[in-house]
Amino acid sequence: MNITLSPEAELFRKEVLHFLDTQLTDELRRAANLTTGVHSHIEASRRWYKILASKGWLATTWPEEFGGAGWTALQRHIFGIEACKAGAPLLFNMGIRHLGPVLMAHGTREQQETYLPAILSGDHVWCQGYSEPSAGSDLASLRMRAVRNGDRYVLNGSKIWITGAQYATHIFCLVRTSDTGRKQEGISFVIVPMDTPGITVQPIITLAGEHEVNQVFFSDVSVPIANRVGEENNGWRVAKVLMAYTRSNNVNTSWVREQLEQLKRLCAGTSATGAPPPIANHHIAAQLANLEIQLQASETMELRLLSEMPGDQSPGALSSLLKTRGSELKQSLTQLFIEVAGYHGLPQQLEVLDPYSGIDGFGPPEFLTAMPRYLNERAATIYSGASEIQRNLLAKRVLGL
């Protein structure tokens, strides 16, 4: 594997640097720096979404025929690294990352023409309705019903841990349309506008004190059968395509790299009191070294997979490998941040984490996000498939066990 940038790739990198330097405002960078969850403050996320869309750099994994950038895997990798270095906000973009590829693979021409342009423009904001109170890692046990009534489905049930449902205009759901055969064979994939009568969004406040996830209730919610993606009772196949993209998109080793570099700088610095730097603590130094080694291995693995995988190909089972290592690295990194922050990481300053509040916090600003990030990342080894499930998939599909 040759990881040296070609002249063409280096030219692209310089174009990316110029774009980021001219388009990222101090306000957007502040929002990125205060990010504690899976996306930055929603207003900053929307602004950056529009800027990328105007440039044509929003849907970097989409082919040009659907309005995407048509980038290679290397171009996406370069942009991801430089965007993290420059302090770009994290997008709330489930439409781009998750639903778009599914519609291209399984949607009808009418669905593609209706939804893909609205995703690109930002007119449609999407959330994902998979997990239920009784169906998390065992997703095939879901119970939310979709019963045919003429040319419509009537939906009853609930979905839980729905990120961004309070912002979304649409939700894509897995629903049960049959009880015969294997559990996976009675599931369908359905699109539902969030303003449909019968939908209720109930906030769930996380351990970090933030409103990121929700429970969504469906009471006699009626949608056209034309909103189904793929064949009836074949939603499991559609979902597997989506989950492969979801897991690989949740890796974001570029973000982990930037956070680790920040932590290394903090550990090397001296405090105002003249106390020895944290790096002088052998326990801290050993953990930093261990994280560096693990991250380098993950970055090399990601680059290898990118170099071997065509741009339009699903990462398949190997997405489980990337997701497992990436989520565990995030947890280790945020835990070490807490150790270095010490008592500075304890105060809960939620109002300061709003980049538009104009409120200054107290204590070292570099530790404002330490505790919320640590608490939020406790879920990283659960969402998009628990690590235990990912290892089972790898054992079966990669190792043949």
C-alpha atoms as a printed R data frame, in Angstrom:
    type eleno elety resid chain resno       x       y       z
1   ATOM     1    CA   MET     A     1   0.000   0.000   0.000
2   ATOM     2    CA   ASN     A     2   1.446   3.342  -1.086
3   ATOM     3    CA   ILE     A     3   0.193   6.172   1.165
4   ATOM     4    CA   THR     A     4   2.318   8.914  -0.431
5   ATOM     5    CA   LEU     A     5   0.076  11.527  -2.022
6   ATOM     6    CA   SER     A     6   0.302  11.826  -5.793
7   ATOM     7    CA   PRO     A     7   0.727  15.305  -7.323
8   ATOM     8    CA   GLU     A     8  -2.993  15.272  -8.180
9   ATOM     9    CA   ALA     A     9  -3.951  14.371  -4.610
10  ATOM    10    CA   GLU     A    10  -1.639  17.048  -3.203
11  ATOM    11    CA   LEU     A    11  -3.236  19.607  -5.512
12  ATOM    12    CA   PHE     A    12  -6.661  18.548  -4.253
13  ATOM    13    CA   ARG     A    13  -5.464  18.870  -0.659
14  ATOM    14    CA   LYS     A    14  -4.376  22.467  -1.322
15  ATOM    15    CA   GLU     A    15  -7.791  23.226  -2.824
16  ATOM    16    CA   VAL     A    16  -9.432  21.811   0.315
17  ATOM    17    CA   LEU     A    17  -7.181  23.909   2.562
18  ATOM    18    CA   HIS     A    18  -8.044  27.082   0.667
19  ATOM    19    CA   PHE     A    19 -11.761  26.331   0.854
20  ATOM    20    CA   LEU     A    20 -11.650  25.639   4.584
21  ATOM    21    CA   ASP     A    21  -9.571  28.747   5.258
22  ATOM    22    CA   THR     A    22 -12.020  31.006   3.412
23  ATOM    23    CA   GLN     A    23 -15.324  29.418   4.473
24  ATOM    24    CA   LEU     A    24 -14.855  28.463   8.122
25  ATOM    25    CA   THR     A    25 -15.753  31.378  10.375
26  ATOM    26    CA   ASP     A    26 -14.660  31.786  13.992
27  ATOM    27    CA   GLU     A    27 -18.272  31.046  14.967
28  ATOM    28    CA   LEU     A    28 -18.270  27.717  13.121
29  ATOM    29    CA   ARG     A    29 -14.905  26.771  14.584
30  ATOM    30    CA   ARG     A    30 -16.147  27.583  18.084
31  ATOM    31    CA   ALA     A    31 -19.185  25.364  17.528
32  ATOM    32    CA   ALA     A    32 -16.916  22.538  16.380
33  ATOM    33    CA   ASN     A    33 -14.663  22.964  19.398
34  ATOM    34    CA   LEU     A    34 -17.669  22.753  21.744
35  ATOM    35    CA   THR     A    35 -19.105  19.624  20.113
36  ATOM    36    CA   THR     A    36 -19.794  16.894  22.646
37  ATOM    37    CA   GLY     A    37 -22.016  14.471  20.708
38  ATOM    38    CA   VAL     A    38 -22.360  12.993  17.254
39  ATOM    39    CA   HIS     A    39 -23.039  16.366  15.637
40  ATOM    40    CA   SER     A    40 -22.242  20.000  16.383
41  ATOM    41    CA   HIS     A    41 -24.801  22.571  17.502
42  ATOM    42    CA   ILE     A    42 -27.675  22.254  15.040
43  ATOM    43    CA   GLU     A    43 -27.467  25.855  13.778
44  ATOM    44    CA   ALA     A    44 -23.743  25.548  13.056
45  ATOM    45    CA   SER     A    45 -24.337  22.156  11.460
46  ATOM    46    CA   ARG     A    46 -27.004  23.630   9.170
47  ATOM    47    CA   ARG     A    47 -24.809  26.561   8.151
48  ATOM    48    CA   TRP     A    48 -21.880  24.317   7.316
49  ATOM    49    CA   TYR     A    49 -24.257  21.950   5.487
50  ATOM    50    CA   LYS     A    50 -25.400  24.826   3.240
51  ATOM    51    CA   ILE     A    51 -21.824  25.985   2.600
52  ATOM    52    CA   LEU     A    52 -20.751  22.502   1.541
53  ATOM    53    CA   ALA     A    53 -23.866  22.091  -0.594
54  ATOM    54    CA   SER     A    54 -23.162  25.367  -2.415
55  ATOM    55    CA   LYS     A    55 -19.649  24.163  -3.183
56  ATOM    56    CA   GLY     A    56 -20.900  20.764  -4.321
57  ATOM    57    CA   TRP     A    57 -18.875  19.072  -1.590
58  ATOM    58    CA   LEU     A    58 -21.712  17.820   0.587
59  ATOM    59    CA   ALA     A    59 -22.498  14.339  -0.749
60  ATOM    60    CA   THR     A    60 -18.923  13.201  -1.223
61  ATOM    61    CA   THR     A    61 -19.835   9.494  -1.406
62  ATOM    62    CA   TRP     A    62 -22.643  10.005  -3.927
63  ATOM    63    CA   PRO     A    63 -22.015   9.557  -7.666
64  ATOM    64    CA   GLU     A    64 -22.296  12.673  -9.800
65  ATOM    65    CA   GLU     A    65 -25.403  11.382 -11.563
66  ATOM    66    CA   PHE     A    66 -27.320  11.832  -8.300
67  ATOM    67    CA   GLY     A    67 -25.855  15.249  -7.540
68  ATOM    68    CA   GLY     A    68 -22.911  14.016  -5.515
69  ATOM    69    CA   ALA     A    69 -19.280  15.083  -5.643
70  ATOM    70    CA   GLY     A    70 -18.182  11.750  -7.081
71  ATOM    71    CA   TRP     A    71 -14.994  11.800  -5.031
72  ATOM    72    CA   THR     A    72 -12.595   8.919  -4.708
73  ATOM    73    CA   ALA     A    73 -12.012   7.284  -1.345
74  ATOM    74    CA   LEU     A    74  -8.668   9.107  -1.126
75  ATOM    75    CA   GLN     A    75 -10.288  12.499  -1.727
76  ATOM    76    CA   ARG     A    76 -12.839  11.821   1.016
77  ATOM    77    CA   HIS     A    77 -10.033  10.789   3.342
78  ATOM    78    CA   ILE     A    78  -8.035  13.953   2.617
79  ATOM    79    CA   PHE     A    79 -11.067  16.180   3.150
80  ATOM    80    CA   GLY     A    80 -11.959  14.437   6.403
81  ATOM    81    CA   ILE     A    81  -8.475  14.934   7.823
82  ATOM    82    CA   GLU     A    82  -8.154  18.564   6.804
83  ATOM    83    CA   ALA     A    83 -11.702  19.467   7.904
84  ATOM    84    CA   CYS     A    84 -11.002  18.095  11.385
85  ATOM    85    CA   LYS     A    85  -7.688  19.938  11.570
86  ATOM    86    CA   ALA     A    86  -9.328  23.191  10.503
87  ATOM    87    CA   GLY     A    87 -12.120  22.889  13.062
88  ATOM    88    CA   ALA     A    88 -15.131  22.226  10.845
89  ATOM    89    CA   PRO     A    89 -18.460  21.424  12.574
90  ATOM    90    CA   LEU     A    90 -19.747  17.854  12.556
91  ATOM    91    CA   LEU     A    91 -22.825  17.591  10.372
92  ATOM    92    CA   PHE     A    92 -26.223  16.185  11.268
93  ATOM    93    CA   ASN     A    93 -26.612  14.476   7.912
94  ATOM    94    CA   MET     A    94 -28.314  11.094   8.119
95  ATOM    95    CA   GLY     A    95 -29.924  11.815   4.781
96  ATOM    96    CA   ILE     A    96 -26.533  12.124   3.093
97  ATOM    97    CA   ARG     A    97 -24.708   9.346   4.923
98  ATOM    98    CA   HIS     A    98 -27.456   6.780   5.465
99  ATOM    99    CA   LEU     A    99 -30.613   7.175   3.415
100 ATOM   100    CA   GLY     A   100 -29.097   8.454   0.163
101 ATOM   101    CA   PRO     A   101 -27.058   5.304  -0.596
102 ATOM   102    CA   VAL     A   102 -30.085   3.139   0.261
103 ATOM   103    CA   LEU     A   103 -32.365   5.024  -2.125
104 ATOM   104    CA   MET     A   104 -29.762   4.780  -4.885
105 ATOM   105    CA   ALA     A   105 -29.556   1.022  -4.389
106 ATOM   106    CA   HIS     A   106 -33.180   0.110  -3.608
107 ATOM   107    CA   GLY     A   107 -35.394   3.156  -4.205
108 ATOM   108    CA   THR     A   108 -37.729   3.669  -7.121
109 ATOM   109    CA   ARG     A   109 -37.021   6.369  -9.678
110 ATOM   110    CA   GLU     A   110 -39.835   8.443  -8.163
111 ATOM   111    CA   GLN     A   111 -38.359   8.089  -4.656
112 ATOM   112    CA   GLN     A   112 -34.923   9.076  -5.907
113 ATOM   113    CA   GLU     A   113 -36.278  12.128  -7.728
114 ATOM   114    CA   THR     A   114 -38.375  13.162  -4.725
115 ATOM   115    CA   TYR     A   115 -35.953  12.690  -1.849
116 ATOM   116    CA   LEU     A   116 -32.379  12.938  -3.117
117 ATOM   117    CA   PRO     A   117 -32.562  16.595  -4.279
118 ATOM   118    CA   ALA     A   118 -34.348  17.559  -1.032
119 ATOM   119    CA   ILE     A   119 -31.559  15.897   0.969
120 ATOM   120    CA   LEU     A   120 -28.911  17.788  -0.987
121 ATOM   121    CA   SER     A   121 -30.654  21.128  -0.512
122 ATOM   122    CA   GLY     A   122 -31.245  20.570   3.192
123 ATOM   123    CA   ASP     A   123 -35.016  20.933   2.791
124 ATOM   124    CA   HIS     A   124 -35.422  17.416   4.194
125 ATOM   125    CA   VAL     A   125 -33.690  16.560   7.471
126 ATOM   126    CA   TRP     A   126 -33.701  12.865   8.333
127 ATOM   127    CA   CYS     A   127 -33.510  10.720  11.442
128 ATOM   128    CA   GLN     A   128 -33.311   6.940  11.750
129 ATOM   129    CA   GLY     A   129 -36.031   4.815  13.363
130 ATOM   130    CA   TYR     A   130 -34.518   1.401  14.055
131 ATOM   131    CA   SER     A   131 -34.164   0.595  17.764
132 ATOM   132    CA   GLU     A   132 -37.164  -0.066  20.000
133 ATOM   133    CA   PRO     A   133 -37.501  -0.550  23.765
134 ATOM   134    CA   SER     A   134 -37.476  -4.329  23.224
135 ATOM   135    CA   ALA     A   135 -35.274  -4.445  20.110
136 ATOM   136    CA   GLY     A   136 -31.815  -2.915  20.299
137 ATOM   137    CA   SER     A   137 -28.895  -5.160  19.400
138 ATOM   138    CA   ASP     A   138 -31.454  -7.839  18.501
139 ATOM   139    CA   LEU     A   139 -33.047  -5.554  15.938
140 ATOM   140    CA   ALA     A   140 -34.939  -8.367  14.242
141 ATOM   141    CA   SER     A   141 -37.183  -8.554  17.331
142 ATOM   142    CA   LEU     A   142 -38.768  -5.184  16.536
143 ATOM   143    CA   ARG     A   143 -42.532  -4.961  17.064
144 ATOM   144    CA   MET     A   144 -43.659  -1.684  15.523
145 ATOM   145    CA   ARG     A   145 -46.490  -2.689  13.199
146 ATOM   146    CA   ALA     A   146 -47.351  -1.549   9.695
147 ATOM   147    CA   VAL     A   147 -50.769  -2.899   8.680
148 ATOM   148    CA   ARG     A   148 -52.093  -2.498   5.156
149 ATOM   149    CA   ASN     A   149 -55.243  -0.419   4.761
150 ATOM   150    CA   GLY     A   150 -55.962  -0.073   1.065
151 ATOM   151    CA   ASP     A   151 -53.037   1.726  -0.535
152 ATOM   152    CA   ARG     A   152 -51.622   2.811   2.826
153 ATOM   153    CA   TYR     A   153 -49.833   1.442   5.870
154 ATOM   154    CA   VAL     A   154 -51.064   2.235   9.366
155 ATOM   155    CA   LEU     A   155 -48.172   2.353  11.842
156 ATOM   156    CA   ASN     A   156 -48.372   1.709  15.584
157 ATOM   157    CA   GLY     A   157 -45.507   1.375  18.059
158 ATOM   158    CA   SER     A   158 -42.453   3.350  19.116
159 ATOM   159    CA   LYS     A   159 -38.793   3.879  18.299
160 ATOM   160    CA   ILE     A   160 -36.168   4.835  20.868
161 ATOM   161    CA   TRP     A   161 -32.730   6.502  20.978
162 ATOM   162    CA   ILE     A   162 -33.629   8.500  17.878
163 ATOM   163    CA   THR     A   163 -30.863  11.058  17.380
164 ATOM   164    CA   GLY     A   164 -32.104  14.437  16.186
165 ATOM   165    CA   ALA     A   165 -35.803  13.556  15.939
166 ATOM   166    CA   GLN     A   166 -36.566  17.020  17.347
167 ATOM   167    CA   TYR     A   167 -34.968  18.560  14.233
168 ATOM   168    CA   ALA     A   168 -36.011  16.060  11.562
169 ATOM   169    CA   THR     A   169 -38.614  16.572   8.862
170 ATOM   170    CA   HIS     A   170 -38.622  12.843   7.981
171 ATOM   171    CA   ILE     A   171 -37.797   9.505   9.573
172 ATOM   172    CA   PHE     A   172 -36.946   6.200   7.891
173 ATOM   173    CA   CYS     A   173 -38.159   3.203   9.872
174 ATOM   174    CA   LEU     A   174 -37.983  -0.541  10.015
175 ATOM   175    CA   VAL     A   175 -41.473  -1.900  10.690
176 ATOM   176    CA   ARG     A   176 -43.047  -5.326  11.045
177 ATOM   177    CA   THR     A   177 -45.322  -6.269   8.164
178 ATOM   178    CA   SER     A   178 -45.485 -10.031   8.748
179 ATOM   179    CA   ASP     A   179 -45.162 -12.542  11.595
180 ATOM   180    CA   THR     A   180 -44.552 -15.593   9.412
181 ATOM   181    CA   GLY     A   181 -41.172 -17.186   8.773
182 ATOM   182    CA   ARG     A   182 -37.919 -15.932  10.269
183 ATOM   183    CA   LYS     A   183 -38.067 -12.659  12.179
184 ATOM   184    CA   GLN     A   184 -35.922 -10.935   9.577
185 ATOM   185    CA   GLU     A   185 -38.311 -11.931   6.776
186 ATOM   186    CA   GLY     A   186 -41.267  -9.936   8.105
187 ATOM   187    CA   ILE     A   187 -39.650  -6.477   8.159
188 ATOM   188    CA   SER     A   188 -40.148  -3.595   5.736
189 ATOM   189    CA   PHE     A   189 -38.386  -0.251   5.276
190 ATOM   190    CA   VAL     A   190 -40.730   2.757   5.294
191 ATOM   191    CA   ILE     A   191 -40.310   6.539   4.957
192 ATOM   192    CA   VAL     A   192 -42.500   8.742   7.186
193 ATOM   193    CA   PRO     A   193 -42.808  12.563   7.243
194 ATOM   194    CA   MET     A   194 -42.466  13.739  10.844
195 ATOM   195    CA   ASP     A   195 -45.481  16.067  10.552
196 ATOM   196    CA   THR     A   196 -47.813  13.111   9.887
197 ATOM   197    CA   PRO     A   197 -50.678  13.061  12.427
198 ATOM   198    CA   GLY     A   198 -50.136  10.563  15.225
199 ATOM   199    CA   ILE     A   199 -46.384  11.108  15.719
200 ATOM   200    CA   THR     A   200 -45.150  12.278  19.125
201 ATOM   201    CA   VAL     A   201 -41.519  13.050  19.969
202 ATOM   202    CA   GLN     A   202 -40.501  12.655  23.614
203 ATOM   203    CA   PRO     A   203 -37.044  13.976  24.605
204 ATOM   204    CA   ILE     A   204 -34.538  11.759  26.414
205 ATOM   205    CA   ILE     A   205 -31.929  13.706  28.378
206 ATOM   206    CA   THR     A   206 -28.574  11.947  28.327
207 ATOM   207    CA   LEU     A   207 -26.124  11.402  31.181
208 ATOM   208    CA   ALA     A   208 -24.344  14.526  29.950
209 ATOM   209    CA   GLY     A   209 -27.528  16.545  30.532
210 ATOM   210    CA   GLU     A   210 -28.090  17.164  26.826
211 ATOM   211    CA   HIS     A   211 -31.070  16.575  24.553
212 ATOM   212    CA   GLU     A   212 -29.606  14.549  21.703
213 ATOM   213    CA   VAL     A   213 -31.871  11.483  21.544
214 ATOM   214    CA   ASN     A   214 -35.611  10.857  21.747
215 ATOM   215    CA   GLN     A   215 -38.360   8.283  21.844
216 ATOM   216    CA   VAL     A   216 -40.823   8.607  18.975
217 ATOM   217    CA   PHE     A   217 -44.357   7.249  19.324
218 ATOM   218    CA   PHE     A   218 -46.588   6.259  16.392
219 ATOM   219    CA   SER     A   219 -50.337   6.083  16.971
220 ATOM   220    CA   ASP     A   220 -52.371   5.118  13.867
221 ATOM   221    CA   VAL     A   221 -49.890   6.922  11.635
222 ATOM   222    CA   SER     A   222 -50.994   6.534   8.007
223 ATOM   223    CA   VAL     A   223 -48.494   6.659   5.133
224 ATOM   224    CA   PRO     A   224 -48.743   5.605   1.473
225 ATOM   225    CA   ILE     A   225 -47.438   2.175   0.565
226 ATOM   226    CA   ALA     A   226 -45.443   4.071  -2.068
227 ATOM   227    CA   ASN     A   227 -43.258   5.244   0.851
228 ATOM   228    CA   ARG     A   228 -41.893   1.728   1.259
229 ATOM   229    CA   VAL     A   229 -38.309   1.292   0.005
230 ATOM   230    CA   GLY     A   230 -37.736  -2.134  -1.520
231 ATOM   231    CA   GLU     A   231 -40.174  -5.017  -1.476
232 ATOM   232    CA   GLU     A   232 -42.545  -5.722   1.400
233 ATOM   233    CA   ASN     A   233 -40.958  -8.014   4.003
234 ATOM   234    CA   ASN     A   234 -37.544  -7.416   2.415
235 ATOM   235    CA   GLY     A   235 -36.547  -4.487   4.626
236 ATOM   236    CA   TRP     A   236 -33.849  -6.478   6.407
237 ATOM   237    CA   ARG     A   237 -31.824  -6.621   3.212
238 ATOM   238    CA   VAL     A   238 -32.247  -2.866   2.764
239 ATOM   239    CA   ALA     A   239 -31.285  -2.277   6.390
240 ATOM   240    CA   LYS     A   240 -28.061  -4.268   6.072
241 ATOM   241    CA   VAL     A   241 -26.898  -1.954   3.272
242 ATOM   242    CA   LEU     A   242 -27.659   1.067   5.409
243 ATOM   243    CA   MET     A   243 -25.993  -0.343   8.524
244 ATOM   244    CA   ALA     A   244 -22.775  -1.078   6.647
245 ATOM   245    CA   TYR     A   245 -22.539   2.596   5.659
246 ATOM   246    CA   THR     A   246 -23.598   3.704   9.147
247 ATOM   247    CA   ARG     A   247 -20.875   1.685  10.860
248 ATOM   248    CA   SER     A   248 -18.117   2.812   8.517
249 ATOM   249    CA   ASN     A   249 -19.281   6.448   8.774
250 ATOM   250    CA   ASN     A   250 -19.202   6.284  12.572
251 ATOM   251    CA   VAL     A   251 -15.464   5.609  12.606
252 ATOM   252    CA   ASN     A   252 -14.123   9.148  12.011
253 ATOM   253    CA   THR     A   253 -10.501   8.398  12.883
254 ATOM   254    CA   SER     A   254  -9.692  11.948  11.740
255 ATOM   255    CA   TRP     A   255 -11.664  13.296  14.719
256 ATOM   256    CA   VAL     A   256  -9.911  10.869  17.063
257 ATOM   257    CA   ARG     A   257  -6.533  11.940  15.668
258 ATOM   258    CA   GLU     A   258  -7.228  15.644  16.257
259 ATOM   259    CA   GLN     A   259  -8.476  14.991  19.780
260 ATOM   260    CA   LEU     A   260  -5.404  12.916  20.563
261 ATOM   261    CA   GLU     A   261  -3.095  15.650  19.236
262 ATOM   262    CA   GLN     A   262  -4.882  18.184  21.426
263 ATOM   263    CA   LEU     A   263  -4.513  15.937  24.460
264 ATOM   264    CA   LYS     A   264  -0.799  15.445  23.751
265 ATOM   265    CA   ARG     A   265  -0.306  19.211  23.673
266 ATOM   266    CA   LEU     A   266  -2.174  19.585  26.961
267 ATOM   267    CA   CYS     A   267  -0.122  16.850  28.567
268 ATOM   268    CA   ALA     A   268   3.147  18.437  27.478
269 ATOM   269    CA   GLY     A   269   2.269  21.899  28.817
270 ATOM   270    CA   THR     A   270   2.908  23.237  32.316
271 ATOM   271    CA   SER     A   271   0.216  24.711  34.528
272 ATOM   272    CA   ALA     A   272   0.117  28.276  35.865
273 ATOM   273    CA   THR     A   273   1.066  26.897  39.275
274 ATOM   274    CA   GLY     A   274   4.306  25.489  37.953
275 ATOM   275    CA   ALA     A   275   3.262  21.884  38.610
276 ATOM   276    CA   PRO     A   276   4.930  19.189  36.472
277 ATOM   277    CA   PRO     A   277   3.183  18.537  33.145
278 ATOM   278    CA   PRO     A   278   0.843  15.519  33.009
279 ATOM   279    CA   ILE     A   279   3.238  13.750  30.641
280 ATOM   280    CA   ALA     A   280   5.628  13.425  33.628
281 ATOM   281    CA   ASN     A   281   3.140  10.979  35.128
282 ATOM   282    CA   HIS     A   282   4.239   7.526  33.906
283 ATOM   283    CA   HIS     A   283   0.653   6.254  33.921
284 ATOM   284    CA   ILE     A   284  -0.504   9.110  31.652
285 ATOM   285    CA   ALA     A   285   2.521   8.762  29.385
286 ATOM   286    CA   ALA     A   286   1.930   5.025  28.948
287 ATOM   287    CA   GLN     A   287  -1.738   5.546  28.085
288 ATOM   288    CA   LEU     A   288  -0.871   8.238  25.544
289 ATOM   289    CA   ALA     A   289   1.647   5.936  23.894
290 ATOM   290    CA   ASN     A   290  -0.852   3.076  23.826
291 ATOM   291    CA   LEU     A   291  -3.513   5.288  22.235
292 ATOM   292    CA   GLU     A   292  -1.028   6.526  19.629
293 ATOM   293    CA   ILE     A   293  -0.120   2.961  18.665
294 ATOM   294    CA   GLN     A   294  -3.753   1.843  18.452
295 ATOM   295    CA   LEU     A   295  -4.742   4.877  16.410
296 ATOM   296    CA   GLN     A   296  -1.874   4.436  13.979
297 ATOM   297    CA   ALA     A   297  -2.956   0.833  13.459
298 ATOM   298    CA   SER     A   298  -6.563   1.911  12.855
299 ATOM   299    CA   GLU     A   299  -5.501   4.662  10.436
300 ATOM   300    CA   THR     A   300  -3.373   2.206   8.486
301 ATOM   301    CA   MET     A   301  -6.222  -0.297   8.375
302 ATOM   302    CA   GLU     A   302  -8.630   2.381   7.166
303 ATOM   303    CA   LEU     A   303  -6.235   3.553   4.450
304 ATOM   304    CA   ARG     A   304  -5.682  -0.036   3.321
305 ATOM   305    CA   LEU     A   305  -9.407  -0.667   3.026
306 ATOM   306    CA   LEU     A   306  -9.909   2.619   1.194
307 ATOM   307    CA   SER     A   307  -7.185   1.758  -1.287
308 ATOM   308    CA   GLU     A   308  -8.649  -1.690  -1.936
309 ATOM   309    CA   MET     A   309 -12.346  -0.761  -2.064
310 ATOM   310    CA   PRO     A   310 -13.885   0.928  -5.131
311 ATOM   311    CA   GLY     A   311 -15.682   4.171  -4.349
312 ATOM   312    CA   ASP     A   312 -19.159   2.831  -5.104
313 ATOM   313    CA   GLN     A   313 -18.789  -0.401  -3.137
314 ATOM   314    CA   SER     A   314 -20.288  -1.032   0.291
315 ATOM   315    CA   PRO     A   315 -17.651  -1.738   2.975
316 ATOM   316    CA   GLY     A   316 -19.635  -4.848   3.938
317 ATOM   317    CA   ALA     A   317 -18.589  -6.867   6.980
318 ATOM   318    CA   LEU     A   318 -15.313  -4.963   7.288
319 ATOM   319    CA   SER     A   319 -17.353  -1.957   8.431
320 ATOM   320    CA   SER     A   320 -17.832  -3.909  11.672
321 ATOM   321    CA   LEU     A   321 -14.066  -3.968  12.143
322 ATOM   322    CA   LEU     A   322 -13.732  -0.218  11.586
323 ATOM   323    CA   LYS     A   323 -16.695   0.586  13.790
324 ATOM   324    CA   THR     A   324 -15.547  -1.591  16.690
325 ATOM   325    CA   ARG     A   325 -12.004  -0.244  16.770
326 ATOM   326    CA   GLY     A   326 -13.122   3.344  16.209
327 ATOM   327    CA   SER     A   327 -15.732   3.382  18.972
328 ATOM   328    CA   GLU     A   328 -13.403   1.762  21.489
329 ATOM   329    CA   LEU     A   329 -10.683   4.277  20.644
330 ATOM   330    CA   LYS     A   330 -13.105   7.131  21.260
331 ATOM   331    CA   GLN     A   331 -13.978   5.758  24.660
332 ATOM   332    CA   SER     A   332 -10.337   5.302  25.667
333 ATOM   333    CA   LEU     A   333  -9.453   8.797  24.484
334 ATOM   334    CA   THR     A   334 -12.290  10.558  26.305
335 ATOM   335    CA   GLN     A   335 -11.533   8.595  29.471
336 ATOM   336    CA   LEU     A   336  -7.911   9.749  29.375
337 ATOM   337    CA   PHE     A   337  -9.108  13.330  28.821
338 ATOM   338    CA   ILE     A   338 -11.034  13.034  32.086
339 ATOM   339    CA   GLU     A   339  -7.986  11.754  33.931
340 ATOM   340    CA   VAL     A   340  -5.889  14.661  32.682
341 ATOM   341    CA   ALA     A   341  -8.621  17.232  33.371
342 ATOM   342    CA   GLY     A   342  -9.062  16.089  36.970
343 ATOM   343    CA   TYR     A   343 -11.438  18.294  38.951
344 ATOM   344    CA   HIS     A   344 -11.531  20.812  36.062
345 ATOM   345    CA   GLY     A   345 -13.702  18.340  34.175
346 ATOM   346    CA   LEU     A   346 -16.353  18.039  36.877
347 ATOM   347    CA   PRO     A   347 -18.452  21.245  36.602
348 ATOM   348    CA   GLN     A   348 -21.497  20.911  34.351
349 ATOM   349    CA   GLN     A   349 -21.624  24.038  32.188
350 ATOM   350    CA   LEU     A   350 -24.280  23.187  29.628
351 ATOM   351    CA   GLU     A   351 -25.108  26.800  28.783
352 ATOM   352    CA   VAL     A   352 -21.457  27.459  27.891
353 ATOM   353    CA   LEU     A   353 -21.497  24.568  25.401
354 ATOM   354    CA   ASP     A   354 -23.994  26.534  23.282
355 ATOM   355    CA   PRO     A   355 -21.684  28.452  20.912
356 ATOM   356    CA   TYR     A   356 -24.345  31.143  20.478
357 ATOM   357    CA   SER     A   357 -24.969  31.780  24.179
358 ATOM   358    CA   GLY     A   358 -22.207  34.351  24.590
359 ATOM   359    CA   ILE     A   359 -21.555  32.955  28.075
360 ATOM   360    CA   ASP     A   360 -18.003  32.420  29.263
361 ATOM   361    CA   GLY     A   361 -17.289  29.381  31.365
362 ATOM   362    CA   PHE     A   362 -14.949  29.030  34.276
363 ATOM   363    CA   GLY     A   363 -11.890  26.871  34.484
364 ATOM   364    CA   PRO     A   364  -9.546  25.965  31.604
365 ATOM   365    CA   PRO     A   365 -11.568  26.187  28.355
366 ATOM   366    CA   GLU     A   366  -9.861  23.103  26.915
367 ATOM   367    CA   PHE     A   367 -11.608  20.978  29.536
368 ATOM   368    CA   LEU     A   368 -15.145  22.341  29.037
369 ATOM   369    CA   THR     A   369 -16.143  19.378  26.897
370 ATOM   370    CA   ALA     A   370 -14.165  16.689  28.724
371 ATOM   371    CA   MET     A   371 -16.974  15.264  30.866
372 ATOM   372    CA   PRO     A   372 -19.865  15.600  28.340
373 ATOM   373    CA   ARG     A   373 -17.782  13.890  25.654
374 ATOM   374    CA   TYR     A   374 -16.783  11.134  28.056
375 ATOM   375    CA   LEU     A   375 -20.407  10.512  29.028
376 ATOM   376    CA   ASN     A   376 -21.707  10.648  25.458
377 ATOM   377    CA   GLU     A   377 -19.065   8.248  24.186
378 ATOM   378    CA   ARG     A   378 -20.222   5.577  26.654
379 ATOM   379    CA   ALA     A   379 -22.847   4.813  24.006
380 ATOM   380    CA   ALA     A   380 -20.328   4.502  21.159
381 ATOM   381    CA   THR     A   381 -19.899   0.756  21.665
382 ATOM   382    CA   ILE     A   382 -23.672   0.284  21.620
383 ATOM   383    CA   TYR     A   383 -25.167   2.435  18.852
384 ATOM   384    CA   SER     A   384 -25.070   1.202  15.256
385 ATOM   385    CA   GLY     A   385 -24.600  -2.301  16.635
386 ATOM   386    CA   ALA     A   386 -22.966  -3.236  19.936
387 ATOM   387    CA   SER     A   387 -19.314  -4.284  19.873
388 ATOM   388    CA   GLU     A   388 -20.300  -7.816  20.880
389 ATOM   389    CA   ILE     A   389 -22.580  -8.053  17.835
390 ATOM   390    CA   GLN     A   390 -19.856  -6.633  15.573
391 ATOM   391    CA   ARG     A   391 -17.419  -9.286  16.741
392 ATOM   392    CA   ASN     A   392 -19.975 -12.001  16.044
393 ATOM   393    CA   LEU     A   393 -20.381 -10.622  12.495
394 ATOM   394    CA   LEU     A   394 -16.637 -10.576  11.972
395 ATOM   395    CA   ALA     A   395 -16.285 -14.125  13.257
396 ATOM   396    CA   LYS     A   396 -18.975 -15.347  10.878
397 ATOM   397    CA   ARG     A   397 -18.415 -13.323   7.709
398 ATOM   398    CA   VAL     A   398 -14.664 -12.651   7.774
399 ATOM   399    CA   LEU     A   399 -13.150 -15.533   9.748
400 ATOM   400    CA   GLY     A   400 -15.745 -18.113   8.654
401 ATOM   401    CA   LEU     A   401 -16.292 -19.403  12.187
